[in-house]
Amino acid sequence: MTKPTFEESLQELEEIVQRLEKGEVALEEALTIFQRGMTLSKQCENTLKNAEQTLTKMMTDEDELVVFD
């Protein structure tokens, strides 16, 4: 199984939040999907941090990485 994209993870996280907000989920299932939501949240956060780090760097004419301010 391939790793889901950021968009797929975010979509699943949104669906989990909606299910939990409705309150129509049994306690055991709510705990399980809450844990899945926390995992997805951390994955999305890491993806965004990595993207931000990539975007804040640029290459010089000499192919050196420089932090972009």
Order of alpha helices (4+ residues) and beta strands (2+ residues): alpha-alpha-beta-beta
